[in-house]
Amino acid sequence: MPFVCRLMIILLLGVGLPRPCTAAAPAPGSCEALLTRLESLSAAMEKTKDKKALARMQAELDKLAGQYGKRCAQSSFGASRREAAQAPYPEDEIKRRRALINQKKRYGNSTSVARAIPLAGSIRIESGASSSLRGKGKQEIAYTIQETFVGNLIVIQNGSREDYVIQTLSTEIDASEFRGRVCAQYRGAPSACAKWHALDMWQIADGEEYPGRSDGVVSAASDSRGVTLKIDGPDIEFSSSHNAAKLRPRCGDQVRLTVSRDQFKQWLRRSSATIKHRLGTSSPGCQPGTTITLELRIGTE
């Protein structure tokens, strides 16, 4: 089985989705059929050198993988429902996934062997946002968001090569360090803000806390070029107790960082890493000078 598909199956096993049996011809649209198509796509991708065809196959593979995760998440296919049930707390859930991966280190006749190592850490986003109405200030905010997480570093030994995948679950989100204001009244011609209301409340947006935010605070995958980490900061709603207006800056969404394999192996040897990344002016929703700090503790729960 091609490495791309082996890696995908390992990840699906990690979230409690066992591979369906394929002894009989799978029914169209079934979980078995989806996985069969995923396998054939990954095999074709390893053979093709046509960049356009490769891009089309990658898009289809991503789409089918998403369908498989949604449609087959509660299917047992011979595995117990106890094994597929999500734990009530993120710390317990990540341990459950780690145990599943380490119990199934080798899949079938595959030469790839996977092991899951405990991981923990945090992301810190220091940024701000502002908007205007006809050139005049409307909303302003500066904030610091801190999010902690637990996770697994999955190391896949594929012959002489190692590949890496990171899964994480959010454990705590804090956005209490902020200051800002919204314009409550305009006057004059041209208009200018005559009355401001302070932003004095914050709340975590729906779906950002476990179990809704089930994956992806920090994720990573490796290829021939290195290891690419993706950071997905939480959505926070800031508001004023005197004004119905809400501000929901999205700075810190989908930040990508790529490091060399040698650099990543140094992190493994040190069992830790700290990266402070300054976002460029082209990052949507981020003021100039925005920084994101990522801390990883490898081998720590």
Phi, psi and chi 1 to 4 in degrees:
 res  aa     phi    psi   chi1   chi2   chi3   chi4
   1 MET       -  134.7 -173.3 -175.1  -59.9      -
   2 PRO   -59.5  152.0  -21.6   32.1      -      -
   3 PHE   -60.9  -40.3  171.8   72.5      -      -
   4 VAL   -57.3  -43.9  171.8      -      -      -
   5 CYS   -72.4  -37.8 -165.5      -      -      -
   6 ARG   -58.4  -43.0  -72.5 -161.9  -62.3  -93.2
   7 LEU   -63.0  -42.1  180.0   57.1      -      -
   8 MET   -63.0  -42.3 -177.4  176.8  -62.0      -
   9 ILE   -65.8  -40.5  -69.3  171.0      -      -
  10 ILE   -57.9  -42.8  -72.5  167.9      -      -
  11 LEU   -66.0  -41.8  -73.2  174.5      -      -
  12 LEU   -63.3  -39.9  -68.0  173.3      -      -
  13 LEU   -62.1  -36.6  -72.0  172.1      -      -
  14 GLY   -63.2  -28.6      -      -      -      -
  15 VAL   -99.8   16.6  -64.1      -      -      -
  16 GLY    84.4   21.8      -      -      -      -
  17 LEU  -106.4   95.6  -54.4 -177.0      -      -
  18 PRO   -70.0  151.5   23.7  -30.4      -      -
  19 ARG   -73.3  131.6 -175.5 -177.3 -171.7  -85.1
  20 PRO   -72.1  154.0   24.9  -33.2      -      -
  21 CYS   -72.1  146.5  -61.7      -      -      -
  22 THR  -128.3   31.6   55.2      -      -      -
  23 ALA   -66.9  -40.9      -      -      -      -
  24 ALA   -98.4  163.3      -      -      -      -
  25 ALA   -63.6  126.7      -      -      -      -
  26 PRO   -71.3  145.3   25.5  -32.8      -      -
  27 ALA   -70.6  142.8      -      -      -      -
  28 PRO   -56.6  132.3  -23.6   33.8      -      -
  29 GLY    82.4   -3.4      -      -      -      -
  30 SER   -78.8  169.7   66.3      -      -      -
  31 CYS   -61.3  -37.6  -66.8      -      -      -
  32 GLU   -62.0  -42.7  -64.1   96.2  -34.2      -
  33 ALA   -65.3  -40.3      -      -      -      -
  34 LEU   -60.3  -45.9  -76.0  172.7      -      -
  35 LEU   -68.0  -37.2 -168.1   59.3      -      -
  36 THR   -60.3  -42.1  -61.6      -      -      -
  37 ARG   -67.1  -38.5  178.5   56.9  179.8  160.4
  38 LEU   -59.5  -41.9  -73.0  168.9      -      -
  39 GLU   -66.0  -43.5  -68.5  177.7   -4.5      -
  40 SER   -68.0  -36.3   64.6      -      -      -
  41 LEU   -64.0  -46.5  -87.0  173.9      -      -
  42 SER   -64.4  -34.4   62.5      -      -      -
  43 ALA   -66.2  -42.6      -      -      -      -
  44 ALA   -66.7  -35.8      -      -      -      -
  45 MET   -64.6  -32.1  -72.1  172.2   66.5      -
  46 GLU   -74.6  -17.6  -68.7 -160.9   -9.3      -
  47 LYS   -98.1  -28.9  -65.2  177.1 -178.8  177.7
  48 THR   -79.6  146.9 -173.5      -      -      -
  49 LYS  -116.6    0.8  -65.7 -177.3  179.8  179.0
  50 ASP   -81.3  115.0 -173.8  -41.1      -      -
  51 LYS   -63.5  -38.7  -68.9 -176.0  177.9 -180.0
  52 LYS   -66.8  -43.6  -69.9 -175.4  178.0  179.2
  53 ALA   -64.8  -38.5      -      -      -      -
  54 LEU   -62.7  -41.6 -171.4   64.0      -      -
  55 ALA   -64.4  -40.8      -      -      -      -
  56 ARG   -64.0  -43.1  -72.1 -164.4  -61.5  -89.9
  57 MET   -67.0  -37.1  -73.0 -172.9  -75.8      -
  58 GLN   -64.6  -40.8 -179.3   65.0   59.5      -
  59 ALA   -63.2  -42.2      -      -      -      -
  60 GLU   -67.2  -40.0 -176.4 -178.5   -4.8      -
  61 LEU   -61.6  -44.6 -172.0  143.8      -      -
  62 ASP   -60.8  -42.0  -68.4  -16.7      -      -
  63 LYS   -64.5  -45.7  179.9 -179.6  178.2 -178.5
  64 LEU   -67.9  -36.5  -68.6  177.2      -      -
  65 ALA   -61.9  -40.9      -      -      -      -
  66 GLY   -63.4  -41.9      -      -      -      -
  67 GLN   -63.3  -41.0  -69.6  177.3    1.7      -
  68 TYR   -62.1  -45.2 -173.3   91.0      -      -
  69 GLY   -61.0  -40.8      -      -      -      -
  70 LYS   -75.8  -45.3  -69.2  178.3 -179.1  178.8
  71 ARG   -76.6  -32.5 -173.2 -179.5  -55.5  174.4
  72 CYS  -107.8    7.5  -51.0      -      -      -
  73 ALA   -60.7  -34.5      -      -      -      -
  74 GLN  -102.4    6.2  -59.7  -57.5  -39.5      -
  75 SER   -81.4  139.7  -59.6      -      -      -
  76 SER   -91.5  -41.5   60.5      -      -      -
  77 PHE    46.4   45.4  -65.2  108.7      -      -
  78 GLY    95.9  -17.9      -      -      -      -
  79 ALA   -87.1  153.6      -      -      -      -
  80 SER   -72.9  149.8   67.9      -      -      -
  81 ARG   -67.8  -26.3  -68.8 -164.8  177.0  -88.0
  82 ARG   -60.9  -38.0  176.3 -170.6   58.5   78.9
  83 GLU   -68.7  -31.9 -174.4  178.5   61.3      -
  84 ALA   -89.3  -10.0      -      -      -      -
  85 ALA   -73.2  137.5      -      -      -      -
  86 GLN   -81.3  136.1 -177.2  166.8  -68.3      -
  87 ALA   -70.2  154.9      -      -      -      -
  88 PRO   -71.8  -22.1   23.7  -32.9      -      -
  89 TYR  -123.7  146.1  -60.2  103.9      -      -
  90 PRO   -60.8  -36.6   18.7  -30.4      -      -
  91 GLU   -62.5  -39.7  -65.0   85.9   -6.6      -
  92 ASP   -73.3  -37.3  -64.2  -28.5      -      -
  93 GLU   -65.0  -41.4  170.9   62.6   13.8      -
  94 ILE   -69.1  -32.9 -148.9   68.5      -      -
  95 LYS   -66.1  -39.8  -71.9  179.4 -178.0  177.6
  96 ARG   -61.3  -45.6 -175.8 -172.1   73.4   84.0
  97 ARG   -63.6  -40.9  -63.0 -173.8 -173.7 -171.9
  98 ARG   -63.2  -40.9 -175.7  158.3   58.7 -111.0
  99 ALA   -63.7  -40.7      -      -      -      -
 100 LEU   -61.9  -45.2  -77.5  171.2      -      -
 101 ILE   -64.6  -44.5  -64.9  168.4      -      -
 102 ASN   -72.4  -25.0  -71.2  -24.6      -      -
 103 GLN   -72.8  -29.6  -73.5  168.9    7.1      -
 104 LYS  -113.6   47.2  -57.5  171.0 -178.3  177.4
 105 LYS   -54.4  -40.2  -71.4 -177.5  179.1  179.9
 106 ARG  -113.4  133.2 -171.2 -176.7  -61.9  -85.2
 107 TYR  -106.1  116.7  175.9   73.3      -      -
 108 GLY    56.9 -131.0      -      -      -      -
 109 ASN   -94.9   12.5  -64.2  -38.7      -      -
 110 SER   -65.1  146.5  170.4      -      -      -
 111 THR   -85.8   -8.5   57.8      -      -      -
 112 SER   -80.3  137.4  -65.6      -      -      -
 113 VAL  -123.5  129.1  177.7      -      -      -
 114 ALA  -114.5  143.3      -      -      -      -
 115 ARG  -137.4  146.1   70.2 -177.4 -169.5  -82.2
 116 ALA  -109.7  130.2      -      -      -      -
 117 ILE  -112.8  136.7  -59.1  170.1      -      -
 118 PRO   -59.9  148.9  -19.4   30.0      -      -
 119 LEU  -149.3  144.5  179.2  144.8      -      -
 120 ALA  -146.7  164.7      -      -      -      -
 121 GLY   170.8 -162.7      -      -      -      -
 122 SER  -155.0  158.0   65.6      -      -      -
 123 ILE  -122.8  143.7   57.2  173.0      -      -
 124 ARG  -129.5  120.3 -177.7  179.1  177.2   87.8
 125 ILE  -111.2  120.0  -57.5  168.9      -      -
 126 GLU  -115.5  109.7  -62.0  170.7   89.0      -
 127 SER  -155.5 -162.5 -173.9      -      -      -
 128 GLY  -170.0  178.2      -      -      -      -
 129 ALA  -158.4  155.5      -      -      -      -
 130 SER  -152.6  153.3   62.6      -      -      -
 131 SER  -140.4  164.1   63.4      -      -      -
 132 SER  -140.1  160.2   61.1      -      -      -
 133 LEU  -124.8  114.8  177.8   66.5      -      -
 134 ARG    52.1   41.3  -66.6 -173.8  -66.3  -85.6
 135 GLY    83.0   -2.7      -      -      -      -
 136 LYS  -106.8  149.3  -57.4  -62.1 -179.4 -178.4
 137 GLY   -59.9  136.1      -      -      -      -
 138 LYS  -121.3  -45.7 -177.4 -179.2  178.2 -177.1
 139 GLN  -142.5  141.8  -63.2  173.5  -31.9      -
 140 GLU  -143.4  140.5  -59.3  171.2   -3.5      -
 141 ILE  -157.3  144.9 -170.0  169.3      -      -
 142 ALA  -127.8  137.6      -      -      -      -
 143 TYR  -152.8  161.5   58.1   87.0      -      -
 144 THR  -129.2  126.3  -63.1      -      -      -
 145 ILE  -116.0  129.7  -61.5  172.8      -      -
 146 GLN  -119.0  128.7 -178.1   94.2    8.1      -
 147 GLU  -132.0  130.8 -178.5  168.9   21.4      -
 148 THR  -105.5  157.3   56.9      -      -      -
 149 PHE  -152.0  161.7   56.2   83.6      -      -
 150 VAL  -120.6  159.5  -68.5      -      -      -
 151 GLY  -168.2 -172.5      -      -      -      -
 152 ASN  -129.2  133.6  -69.6  -39.7      -      -
 153 LEU   -97.5  114.3  167.4   60.7      -      -
 154 ILE   -97.0  119.1  -54.8  167.3      -      -
 155 VAL  -104.7  119.5 -178.7      -      -      -
 156 ILE  -107.6  114.1  -56.4  101.9      -      -
 157 GLN   -89.9  114.6 -168.8   72.1   43.0      -
 158 ASN  -121.5   84.0 -171.1   38.3      -      -
 159 GLY    70.6 -125.8      -      -      -      -
 160 SER   -87.9   -3.3   60.5      -      -      -
 161 ARG  -106.2  141.3  168.6  171.8  162.5  162.6
 162 GLU  -106.7  138.0  -84.1 -169.5   -9.4      -
 163 ASP  -123.4  158.0  -79.8  -75.1      -      -
 164 TYR  -132.3  141.4  -49.2  100.1      -      -
 165 VAL  -136.9  140.5  173.6      -      -      -
 166 ILE  -119.6  131.6  -72.8  177.5      -      -
 167 GLN  -118.8  140.0  -60.2  176.0  -32.2      -
 168 THR  -140.9  154.6   56.4      -      -      -
 169 LEU  -128.5  137.6  -61.1  174.8      -      -
 170 SER   -69.4  139.2  177.3      -      -      -
 171 THR  -115.0  -32.0   54.5      -      -      -
 172 GLU  -158.7  142.4 -173.9  175.1    0.9      -
 173 ILE  -129.0  130.8  -60.6  170.3      -      -
 174 ASP  -133.0  121.9  179.9   16.8      -      -
 175 ALA  -128.7   32.4      -      -      -      -
 176 SER   -75.0  -14.0   58.4      -      -      -
 177 GLU   -93.9   93.1 -173.1  179.7  -25.6      -
 178 PHE  -157.1  160.8   71.0   95.8      -      -
 179 ARG  -149.7  143.6   64.8 -177.1 -174.6  -80.1
 180 GLY  -176.4  177.7      -      -      -      -
 181 ARG  -156.6  157.8   60.3 -177.8 -174.5  171.9
 182 VAL  -129.2  144.2  -66.6      -      -      -
 183 CYS   -76.4  129.0 -173.1      -      -      -
 184 ALA  -102.8  -19.7      -      -      -      -
 185 GLN  -155.4  135.7 -172.7  176.5   21.6      -
 186 TYR  -112.1  147.8  -68.1   91.8      -      -
 187 ARG  -144.6  161.4  -74.3 -179.3 -175.2  168.3
 188 GLY    85.8  172.2      -      -      -      -
 189 ALA  -139.3  111.4      -      -      -      -
 190 PRO   -68.2  154.1   27.2  -36.0      -      -
 191 SER   -68.3  147.2   62.2      -      -      -
 192 ALA  -140.0  154.1      -      -      -      -
 193 CYS   -70.0  123.7 -172.4      -      -      -
 194 ALA  -103.1  -14.4      -      -      -      -
 195 LYS  -148.9  127.8 -174.4  176.4 -178.3 -180.0
 196 TRP  -112.3  148.0  -66.1   89.2      -      -
 197 HIS  -117.5  133.1  -77.4  159.4      -      -
 198 ALA   -72.5  140.9      -      -      -      -
 199 LEU   -77.6  117.9  -68.0  168.8      -      -
 200 ASP  -132.0    9.0   53.6    6.7      -      -
 201 MET  -135.0  149.8  -60.4 -171.0  -59.6      -
 202 TRP  -143.5  151.4   68.1  -81.6      -      -
 203 GLN  -149.9  153.5   67.0  177.1   12.1      -
 204 ILE   -79.9  130.8  -58.5  167.3      -      -
 205 ALA   -64.5  153.7      -      -      -      -
 206 ASP   -57.1  140.2  -69.1  -17.8      -      -
 207 GLY    85.6    0.9      -      -      -      -
 208 GLU   -94.4  -14.7  -69.1  -64.0  -58.3      -
 209 GLU  -105.7  152.3  -64.8  177.7  -78.6      -
 210 TYR   -63.0  138.9 -175.6   84.9      -      -
 211 PRO   -89.1   -1.9   33.5  -36.2      -      -
 212 GLY   -61.6  -46.2      -      -      -      -
 213 ARG   -86.3   78.6 -174.2  175.5  170.4   81.6
 214 SER   -79.8  -24.8   57.5      -      -      -
 215 ASP  -152.0  157.0  -75.0  -79.1      -      -
 216 GLY    95.7   19.3      -      -      -      -
 217 VAL   -56.6  -51.1 -179.4      -      -      -
 218 VAL  -133.1  131.2  175.7      -      -      -
 219 SER  -133.1  164.0   56.1      -      -      -
 220 ALA  -158.7  152.6      -      -      -      -
 221 ALA  -151.9  150.8      -      -      -      -
 222 SER  -109.2  156.1   60.5      -      -      -
 223 ASP  -145.7 -166.5   56.2   25.7      -      -
 224 SER   -65.0  -23.3   58.0      -      -      -
 225 ARG   -84.0  -29.0  -63.8  167.4  -63.2  175.9
 226 GLY   158.2 -151.9      -      -      -      -
 227 VAL  -120.0  122.7 -178.3      -      -      -
 228 THR  -103.6  121.7  -61.4      -      -      -
 229 LEU  -100.2  140.2  -63.5   97.8      -      -
 230 LYS  -120.9  127.0 -174.9  172.4   72.1  172.9
 231 ILE  -108.4  131.5  -60.7  170.1      -      -
 232 ASP  -125.7   93.5 -175.2    5.8      -      -
 233 GLY   -66.6  155.1      -      -      -      -
 234 PRO   -74.4  153.9   29.8  -35.9      -      -
 235 ASP   -88.8  127.0  -72.4  -19.8      -      -
 236 ILE  -121.3  139.0  -55.7  -66.1      -      -
 237 GLU  -105.4  121.0  -67.0  178.8  -10.5      -
 238 PHE  -103.7  142.4  -61.8   96.3      -      -
 239 SER  -152.6  173.2   58.0      -      -      -
 240 SER  -113.7  139.3  170.0      -      -      -
 241 SER   -71.2   -9.9   55.0      -      -      -
 242 HIS  -109.7    4.1  -57.4  -72.6      -      -
 243 ASN  -149.8  140.6 -167.6  -54.7      -      -
 244 ALA   -77.0  -11.0      -      -      -      -
 245 ALA   -66.3  144.0      -      -      -      -
 246 LYS  -126.5  148.3  -70.4 -174.5  177.5 -179.4
 247 LEU  -123.6  127.4 -170.2   57.6      -      -
 248 ARG  -131.0   76.3 -171.1  171.8  175.4  173.5
 249 PRO   -66.5  145.6   24.3  -32.4      -      -
 250 ARG  -115.8   23.2  -64.3 -177.9  179.7  -85.9
 251 CYS   -65.9  134.3 -168.9      -      -      -
 252 GLY   103.4   -1.2      -      -      -      -
 253 ASP   -79.7  133.9  -75.4   -2.2      -      -
 254 GLN    54.9   49.2  -54.4  -60.9  -40.9      -
 255 VAL   -88.1  130.6  176.6      -      -      -
 256 ARG  -115.8  134.6  -79.1  179.3  166.5   79.7
 257 LEU  -131.3  134.6  -53.7  169.8      -      -
 258 THR  -119.2  129.7  -60.3      -      -      -
 259 VAL  -122.4  158.5  -61.4      -      -      -
 260 SER   -71.7  161.7   67.8      -      -      -
 261 ARG   -62.6  -37.9  -75.5  175.3  169.1  -90.1
 262 ASP   -62.0  -42.6  -72.7  -17.2      -      -
 263 GLN   -63.0  -42.2  178.6   68.3   58.3      -
 264 PHE   -65.0  -39.3 -165.1   81.6      -      -
 265 LYS   -65.7  -31.4  -72.0  178.2  179.9  178.9
 266 GLN   -63.7  -39.8  -72.6 -177.8   26.3      -
 267 TRP   -59.8  -41.9  -65.0   -5.5      -      -
 268 LEU   -62.7  -42.2  -68.8  178.9      -      -
 269 ARG   -66.3  -37.8  -71.9 -168.0  -68.5  -90.7
 270 ARG   -81.8  -16.8  -66.5 -160.8  -51.1  -99.5
 271 SER    65.8   20.3  -60.8      -      -      -
 272 SER  -163.0  162.3   65.9      -      -      -
 273 ALA  -158.6  144.5      -      -      -      -
 274 THR  -133.7  125.7  -60.0      -      -      -
 275 ILE  -125.5  127.1  -60.3  175.3      -      -
 276 LYS  -113.1  115.4 -169.8  167.9 -174.6  176.0
 277 HIS  -116.5  127.9  180.0   66.3      -      -
 278 ARG   -98.7  124.5 -171.5  176.1  -64.5  -85.7
 279 LEU   -78.2  147.3  -62.5 -179.2      -      -
 280 GLY   -76.7  169.2      -      -      -      -
 281 THR   -68.7  -15.5   55.7      -      -      -
 282 SER   -84.2   -7.1   60.4      -      -      -
 283 SER   -68.3  122.5  -61.1      -      -      -
 284 PRO   -63.8  136.5   22.9  -32.3      -      -
 285 GLY    74.8    9.2      -      -      -      -
 286 CYS  -117.7  132.5  -61.6      -      -      -
 287 GLN   -76.9  154.7   69.9  177.9   15.4      -
 288 PRO   -56.5  139.4  -25.1   34.2      -      -
 289 GLY    92.2    1.1      -      -      -      -
 290 THR   -59.5  135.8  -68.9      -      -      -
 291 THR  -125.1  144.9   60.3      -      -      -
 292 ILE  -124.8  123.8  -64.7 -178.1      -      -
 293 THR  -110.8  124.3  -56.6      -      -      -
 294 LEU  -111.2  128.8  167.6   64.3      -      -
 295 GLU  -120.8  131.6  -68.4 -170.9   -1.7      -
 296 LEU  -123.5  136.1  -65.9  174.6      -      -
 297 ARG  -121.6  110.1  -60.3 -175.6  -59.1  -80.5
 298 ILE   -95.6  131.4  -56.7  166.1      -      -
 299 GLY    88.9   11.0      -      -      -      -
 300 THR  -121.0  136.9  -58.3      -      -      -
 301 GLU   -97.6      -  -62.7 -174.0   60.6      -
